[in-house]
Amino acid sequence: MVNLTFLKKFTKDDPQKMKRYISLYLDVAPRTFEEMKRNLKNEDWEQLRINAHSLKPQADFMGIDSLKEELIKIEEAVKSKSFDVLENLFTTSLKIAADSEIILKDMLDQF
């Protein structure tokens, strides 16, 4: 679910840098999901798309490919006005993020 290959290469396997990037993701991602939850509730589809888009590179950076794929689906659903699928896509994304958060926190403890 989490593959830190890219992060290791990007940081030249520096544990302090890796720790900093993981911590940053763990700080930003939950807040972005809270915003996305509000976007869904308020039917602010464009802001939902923007938030999904902003989280996508961070998921990619952490090697959470399944989350990146779901965020792309959210973006595409908004663009195609398929608003009826957004709730399920958001729920799936949130579950992946929560599961990967546990893994990343465990990894932080290993540094």
C-alpha positions as CSV (number, residue, x, y, z in Angstrom):
1,M,0.0,0.0,0.0
2,V,2.9,2.4,0.8
3,N,6.0,2.2,-1.3
4,L,8.7,4.7,-0.3
5,T,11.1,3.9,-3.2
6,F,10.6,7.3,-4.8
7,L,11.0,9.1,-1.4
8,K,14.2,7.2,-0.6
9,K,15.6,8.1,-4.0
10,F,14.5,11.7,-3.7
11,T,16.0,12.1,-0.2
12,K,19.1,10.0,-1.1
13,D,18.0,7.7,1.7
14,D,18.5,10.4,4.3
15,P,16.4,9.3,7.3
16,Q,15.9,12.9,8.6
17,K,14.6,14.1,5.3
18,M,12.4,11.1,4.9
19,K,11.0,11.7,8.3
20,R,10.3,15.3,7.5
21,Y,8.4,14.5,4.3
22,I,6.4,11.7,5.9
23,S,5.5,14.0,8.8
24,L,4.5,16.8,6.4
25,Y,2.2,14.3,4.5
26,L,0.7,13.1,7.8
27,D,-0.1,16.7,8.7
28,V,-1.5,17.9,5.4
29,A,-3.5,14.8,4.2
30,P,-6.0,14.6,7.1
31,R,-6.7,18.4,6.8
32,T,-7.2,18.1,3.1
33,F,-9.6,15.2,3.6
34,E,-11.6,17.3,6.1
35,E,-11.9,20.0,3.5
36,M,-13.0,17.4,0.9
37,K,-15.6,16.2,3.3
38,R,-17.0,19.8,3.6
39,N,-16.8,20.1,-0.2
40,L,-19.0,17.0,-0.6
41,K,-21.5,18.2,2.0
42,N,-21.7,21.6,0.4
43,E,-21.7,20.2,-3.1
44,D,-18.7,22.4,-3.9
45,W,-17.6,20.1,-6.7
46,E,-14.9,22.4,-8.2
47,Q,-13.2,22.8,-4.8
48,L,-13.5,19.1,-4.2
49,R,-11.7,18.5,-7.5
50,I,-9.0,21.1,-6.6
51,N,-8.4,19.4,-3.2
52,A,-8.2,16.0,-4.8
53,H,-5.7,17.4,-7.3
54,S,-3.5,19.0,-4.6
55,L,-3.3,15.7,-2.7
56,K,-2.5,13.6,-5.7
57,P,1.3,14.4,-5.9
58,Q,1.6,13.9,-2.2
59,A,0.1,10.5,-2.4
60,D,2.4,9.8,-5.3
61,F,5.4,11.0,-3.3
62,M,4.5,8.6,-0.5
63,G,4.1,5.8,-3.0
64,I,0.4,5.3,-2.2
65,D,-0.6,4.5,-5.7
66,S,-4.1,3.3,-4.9
67,L,-4.9,6.6,-3.3
68,K,-3.5,8.5,-6.3
69,E,-5.8,6.5,-8.6
70,E,-8.9,7.2,-6.5
71,L,-8.1,10.9,-6.4
72,I,-7.8,10.9,-10.2
73,K,-11.2,9.3,-10.3
74,I,-12.6,12.1,-8.1
75,E,-11.2,14.7,-10.5
76,E,-12.6,12.9,-13.5
77,A,-16.0,12.4,-11.9
78,V,-16.2,16.2,-11.2
79,K,-15.1,17.0,-14.8
80,S,-17.7,14.7,-16.3
81,K,-20.3,15.9,-13.8
82,S,-20.8,12.4,-12.4
83,F,-21.6,13.7,-9.0
84,D,-23.5,10.6,-7.9
85,V,-20.2,8.6,-7.6
86,L,-18.3,11.1,-5.6
87,E,-19.4,9.9,-2.2
88,N,-18.2,6.4,-2.8
89,L,-14.9,7.6,-4.3
90,F,-14.3,9.8,-1.4
91,T,-15.1,7.0,1.1
92,T,-12.7,4.7,-0.7
93,S,-10.0,7.4,-0.8
94,L,-10.4,8.2,2.9
95,K,-10.1,4.5,3.8
96,I,-6.9,4.1,1.8
97,A,-5.5,7.3,3.4
98,A,-6.4,6.1,6.9
99,D,-4.8,2.7,6.3
100,S,-1.6,4.2,4.8
101,E,-1.4,6.7,7.7
102,I,-1.1,3.8,10.1
103,I,1.7,2.3,8.0
104,L,3.5,5.7,7.7
105,K,3.3,6.4,11.4
106,D,4.9,3.0,12.1
107,M,7.6,3.8,9.6
108,L,8.3,7.1,11.4
109,D,8.8,5.2,14.6
110,Q,11.5,3.1,13.0
111,F,13.7,6.2,12.2
